Amino acid sequence: MEPSRVELDTMEERRHVAETTHPGDQVDCEVRMSKPTAPPENADNIAPLDRKALASLLVQHMSNSWGLRTAEFAVYLFLVTLFPDTLLPASIYGFVNTGVAILLSGWAGRLVDEHHNLEIVRVSITTIKLAACAQYGASLVLLYGFGHVDGLVARPWSTPVTSGMFSIVVVGGCIHTISGTTIAVAVEREWVTTIAGASSAHLTTLNTYMRRIDLFCKLVAPLFVSLLTSAASYRFAAIFLCGVEGVCLLFEQLWITFSYRRFPALREAQAARETARRERSSISQSPSPTVQSAPVLSRVWKKMGARLKEAALDWREFAQYPIFLSSLAISWLYLTVLSFDGTMLSYLKSHAYSDPFLAGMRGLNVVAGLAGTLAMPFMEKKLGLIRAGNWSIWSEVVCLIPVLVVLYAGAPSDGMRAAGWNAALLFGGMMLSRIGLWAFDLCQLKELQLALAAHPRRNSLTALQYSMQNVADLLKYVLTIALSKPSQFKYAALASFVSVFAGASTYLVYVKKERGHVLHHGIGDMIPLLKRKHT
């Protein structure tokens, strides 16, 4: 049976990764090439996924993702409700959380590399649930302490009590963010890659299921929180959500162990890492008497310096990999206000769009994102992984063009509703762009997993992508603070479009490096979706 075009593309990509590995990674390259990997598309040599084990892992991910998305929406909702006269508390909360994520995401990845995966996940689950409970508790104190007047808090936010409770919310949010990053690196990156093994199809399946659960929770969790606040009250919502976190803490602590034990590959990989770690420690475990007798403060400073040196070396090594360009491309996409976040919602509210209408449009955007996760496996099969990513990100750029145009041509004045054609292009373009966005997200995730699959510190390097994304997110906050008026939203939208275009252009460079060309010659190769499959 002759190999298909996708198989040839896959072999070409693997050969190029081996050839472009720099000398410092020679050992890693040998491990990668000596690893017994069967051709991903040959289903005869690959055992199917254990359905019960997979279901247990997805249930765990559903519980974790639900808590993340619920807290993400509820905390901002409580802040906006508690401090209706200013957006400063919500801006400070988002800015500090993103800044901490930039500084500590790499450290979170190293925790996964240096500790037992199951234990670090269990500790992170406990930490993230307690942090969420602290946030809900602090919000509840404010809600009870100041009371509601027509649904709004009627006191300034700068009093000692509000400042103290707000500090708890911010610190809890930072802990929540870092714990979430640790779980994401351990489960969504490390475990998924290990479970998939040599099967590209299994890796696509696992990534797709994970992303669909994320999108489902992103759609339903805010609706659930809104139902609690409207049907009962904000106080009841805070109490109820805090109770849910407590129940989920007990459930996830038991269930994550059950899920881990269902996959023998995870235990085998952990045993191999511990053996390698013991060998490294036995070699380096000979501190000199001078170091042992050094003052505590001196040892702390030396340890901090060593950590900073490790981080710098990680960044240097990551930047030398071709996959760095792919990571940089997706990071550009985070510097955007062209999504249904607080900034764009504020702009749309200033143009008299109702809450039910905006909730419906947000729901349609999430549904479009789910469609992107359905399209990605089909595109990968027809185009190959890298070309599927290229088509996806440029489709997002094309779909955002009419969105940008209507913000400058025919845009209504503040307080006025847009014309029908203007609204259709705005919301239609936004919705269609989500298909390309989420399809590209899945493509890039798989590229990263494959590129670092055999690296001994793959979690440390993977976490650096989180840092890059958080830097772009932080720049978005700076952009929205500088352009905070609804009339200035179009300038923020233009900067966002430029950022998305820069991401697509960066990915083109990655495609050129990996494949040696951007477009094939001939109509059949340039439009492969229209080409008949040879038998």
N, C-alpha and C positions, 0 to 999 in steps of 0.2 A: 504493500500500500504506500503510495507516494505521499510525502509530507505536504500539508496544505500551506498556503501563503502565510497564515498566522503562525504555524509552527516554524516556518523559516524565519519570520520576523522575530519570534521569541528566541530562536537559536542565535540569530544575529545580535540581539540585544545582550544575551548572556556572554557571548564572545567578546563584545565591546567592553562590558563591565570588567571582565578578566584582564583585557589588554590595557585598560585605562587605570587600573589600580596602581597607585604610586608605590615606590619601593618600600616605604614604611609599613605597607599593608601586605607584604609578600606572604607572610604566614597566613593571614586571613584569606588571601587568594587561594593558597594551597588547600586550606580547609574547605573553601567553597568548591573548588574543583574536584577534591577527593571525596566530597560528601556524596553518598549514594543516592542521587536524585534521578528518578525515572522521568521520561518525558511527560510533562504535565498533562498533555492531551490524551495519553494512553491510559484509558480507564481500566484496562485489564490488569495493570500492575499497581493500582492504587486502591486501597480498601475504602469503602464508603464511610462517611461520617456516622458515628453512633448517634442515632436520632434522639434517644433518651438523654444522652449526655449533652448533646447540642441544645435540647430543650431546657435542660437545667441551667446551662450557661446563659441562655437568652432570658430566662426568668430572672436570674440574678442581675443581668444588665438592665432589664426593664425596671426593676425596683430601684437600682442606683440612678438610672437616667430620670426616672419620675421624680425622685427627690431633688436632683440637680435642677431640673426645669421648673419644678414647683417653687423652690427657694429663689431661683433666678428671677422669676416673675413677681412672687409675693413680696419680697423684700423691697424691690423698687416701687411696687404699688403702695406698700405701707409708708415708705418715705415720701412719696408724692402726696399721699393723703394726710400725713402728719404735718408736713411743711408745705402747704398749698401756695404760699406767697413767694416761694423762692425755689429754684432748681439747684441751688448750691449744695445742699446735703447729698442729693442723688449724684451730682457731678463729682463731688469729693469721694463718695463711696466707689463709684466706677473707676475713677482715676487711680486711687490708692490700690484697689484690688488688681488692676491691670499692671501697675508698677511692680507690685510684689510678685506677680506671676512672671514678669520679665526677669526679675532677679533670681527667683528660686525654682523655675521650671527645670533648669539643668540639674540642680541639686535633687529634685524629685526623681529624675531619671536615674541618677547615680544610686539613689536609695534602692531602686528596683534591681540594679545591677549587683549591688553589694550585699543585699540581704535576701533571705528566703522569701520567694514571691508570695506564698500564701500568707506568711506572717505579716509582711508589709502591707498587703491588701487588707487584712483583718484590722490592723492598727489604723489604717486610713479610713476604713468604714466607720470605726468607732469615733475617730476624730471628726469626720465630716458630719456625722449625725449630731454629735454634741455641739459642734459649731452652729449648725442650723437651728438647734433648740435654743442656743444662746441668742441668736438673732431674733427668733420668734418671741422669746421671753422678753428681751429688751424692748421690742416693738409693743408688746402687750403692756409693759409698764407704762410706756408713753400713752398708749390708748386709754388705760385706766386712770393714769395720773392727771391727764388734762381733759379727758372726756371729749365727746363729739358735740358739735353744734352744727346741725344740718349736714352731718357727714364730714365736717372739717374740724381740725384742731385749731382752737382760737388763741393759742399762746405762741410767743416767739420761740425759736429753736435754740437760742443762745443761753438759756438758763442752765445752771449747774446740772440739774437732773437730766435735761434733754441732751446736754453735751456728753454726760457720762454714758447714758444709754446709747447715744449715737456712736460713741467710741466702741462700745461693745458690738454694735452692729457691724462697724467697719472691720474691727479685728476679727470678729467671727467670719466675716466675708472673706478675709485674706486666708484664714485657715481653711475655710471651705473650698476656696479656689485651688490651693496647693494640694490638698487632700484629693480633690477631684482629678487634678492632673496626674497624681501618683497612680490612682486607680486606672485612669485612662491608659497610661503608659504600660502598666502591668497587665491589664486584662485585654484592652482593645488592640494593643501592639504586640506585647511579648507573648501572651497566651494564644492569641489568634494565630500568630505566625508559627508558633510551635505546634499547635493542633493541626494546622493545614499541612505541615511537613513539606513534602516535595510537590504537592498538588496545587497548581495554579487555580484550578477550578474550585477546590475547597477554599482557598484563600479568598477568591471572589465571592463565594457563597457566604462565608462568615462575615466579611466586611459589609456585604449588602444587607444581611439581616441586622447587623449592629446599627447601620445607618438608618434603616427603616424604623427601628425602635426609637432611635433618637428623634427622628422627625415626628413620629406619632406622639411622643411625649411633649415635644415642642408645640404641637397643635392642641392637644387635649388638656395638658396641665394648666395653662393659663385660663382656659375655659372653666376648668374645675375650680380654680381659685376665685374667678369672677362669680361663679355660681354661689360659692360659700359667702362671699362678701355681700352679694345682692340679696340672697335668700335669707341670710341670717344677719351677720354683722362682721365688721373687721375684727372685733375682739374675739368672737367665736371662731373666725377663720384662723387667727393666730394660735388659739388654744388647740383647735382641731389639728392643724398642720404640725404643731409641736408633738402632739400625741402620735400622729402617724409616723413621724421620724423615730420616736421611741420604739414603736412596734417594728418598723423596718430595720432598726438596729439589731434587735434580737433575731429577726428572720434572716437577715443577710449574714450575720455572724455564723449561723448554723448552715445556711444554704451554700455559702461560698466554699466551705469545706467539703460539702457533698459534691458540688460541681467540680472542684479540683480533683477529687479522688475518682471521678468518673472518667478522667482522661489520663491513661498511663503515660502518654507522651510528656505531660507536664511534670510528672514525678521523675521520669528519666532525665529530662533536660535539667531539672533542678539538681539532681544527683551529680550530673556531669559538671555543672557550674561550681558546686561545692567542692568537688574533687580538684578542679583547676584552681579554685581560690585557696585551698589548703596548700597546694603546691607552691603557689606564689608567695603565700605568707611564710612558709617554711624557709624560703630563700631570703626574704627580706626581713625576717624576724631576728635581727641581731643588732639592737641599738647599742651605741657606744656608751660607756660610763658617763661621758660628758653630757650626752643628751638626757640620760636618766636623771642626772643630778641638777639639770637646769631648772630655774624657777618655773612655777606653774604658768605665770603670765607669758614667759618667753616661749614655753611649749605651745601655749594657745596661739600666740602670734605666728609661730612657725607652722602650726597646723593650718591656720587660716591662709597663710601664704602658699602652702602646698595645695590647698583646695583651689585657690585662685589660679595657680599655675596649671592645675589639672583642667580647670574650665577653659583657660586660654588655649591649651593644647587640644581640647575637644573641638573648640571653634575652628582652630587652624586645620585640624584633620577633616572636619565636616565640610569646610569650604573647598577642600581639594577634591572631594567626590563630585562626579557629574550630577548626582541627585540633588546637590545643594541648589542648583538652578531651579529644579522642580519645586523644592521647598520654598525658595524665594518667590517663585511665581504665585503659589497659593497664598503666601503671606501678603502679597500686594492686594489680594482680594479682601482682606480684612480692613483695609483703609477705605471704607465706603459708608456713606449715609444712604445709599440706594438699597435699603432693605427695610423691612417693617420693624425698625427699632424705635426707641423713644424719640429720636430726632425727627425722623420722617413722619411719625404719627403726630407730633406737635405741629409740623407744617401742614399736614392734611386736616387736622382739627381747626387750624386757622382759616381754612377754606370751606367751613361749614359741612364737612362730611360727618355723618352721625356715627356713634360708637358701634351700633349693630352692623352698619355697612363696612366699617373698617375691620371689624372682627371677621366678617365674611370674606373680605379681600385677603386678610392675613391667612385665613384658612385655605383659600384657593392657592395661595403661594406655597403653603406647606404641601398641599396635594400635588402641586407641580414639582416640588422637590422629590416627593415619593416617585413620581413618574420618571425623574432623572435616575433614581436608583434602579428602576426597572429597565431603563434604556441602556445603562452602562454595560451589563453583561452581554447584551446583544451587540453593542458597538465594539466591545473588545473582541468578540468572536469574529466579527466581520472585518475589523480594521487593525486589530492588534492593540495592545495596551497603550503604547505611547501615542499612536495616531488617534486613538479614541479620546485621549486627554486633550490633544490639540484641537480636534473638532469641537469638543465640549466647551473649552474655555473661549474659543473664538465665537461660538454660537451665543455665549453670554454677552460678549462685547457687542455683537450685532443687535441683539434684542434690547440692549440698553440705549441704543442710539435714539429710537423714538421717545424714550423716557426723557432723555436729556433735551431733545428738541422741544417738547411741549412745555418744559419748564421755562423756556425762553420765548417761544412763539405761541401766543394765545393764552398765556398764563393769566388767571384771574387776579384781581386785586384781593388784598387781605379781607377776609370776611365774606367774600363772594364765592359762589359755587362755580366750578369750571364747566365749560361747555361739554356736551356729550362726547364729541370726537376727541377732545383733549383728555377727558377722563378715560376713554377707551384705550387710547395710546399709552397713557401713563400706567394704568393698572394692567393692561394686556402685556405691555413690554416687561413690566416687573415680573409678572407671573411666568412668562416664557423664559426669562433669563434664569429663573430658579432651576429649570430642567438642566441647562448646561452647567450651572454652578455645582449642583449636587452630583451630576455625572462626573465632572472633573474632580470633585473632592474624592470620590471613590477611586478614580484612576490614579490620582496622586498618592493616595494612601497606600495602594498596592505597590506602586513604584518604590516608595520609601521602604516598605517591608521587604521587598525582594532585594533592593540594593544593599540593605544592612543585615540581611538574614543570617549571615555567617560571622558577623562582627562580634567580638567578645564583649564590647560595650555598646551594643546597638541601642539600648534603652537610654543611655546618656546622650547619644547623638540624636536619637529620635526626639527627646525632650527639647533639644535646641530649636527644633521647628516650632514648638509651642512658644518659645521665647520670641522668635521672629514674628509669629502671628500676634503676640501680645504687644510687641513694639508698634506694629501697624495699628492695632486697636487703640493704643495709647495716643498715637498721632491723630486718630479719628476724634478722640475727646478734645485734643488741642484745637483741631479744626472747628469742632462744633462750639467750643467756648469762644473762639475768635469770631465765628459767624453764627451767632446765637439767635438773630432775629429771623422770623419767617420769611421776610423779604430777601434775606441773604442766603436762603437755602439753595437757590439755584447755583450760587458760586461754590458752595460745598459739594453740590451734585456734580459740577464740572470737574472739581478736583478728584472726586471719587471715580468718575469715568476715566480720567487720565490714569489713576492708579490701577484700575481694572485692565486698561489697555497696556500699561507697563507690565502687568502680570502675564498677559497673553504674549507679549513680545519676548519677555524673559523665557517663557516656555518654548517659544520658537527656537531660541538659542539652545535650549536643552535638547529639543528634537534634533537639531542639526548635529550636536555633539554625539548623541546616541546613535543616530541612524546614518549620519553622513550626508543627509539631504532633507529638505522640508517637503517637497512634492515629488511624486514619481512622474516620469514622462508617460504620456499616453492617457487618453480619456478614461480607459478602463481602470487604470490605477489611480487616477486623480479622483474618480467618483466610484469608489469600490462598493458602496452600498447599492449601486445600480448594476453591478457586475454579477453575472450568473456564477454560481458556485460550480467549479469543475468537479466531476465525479470520477 
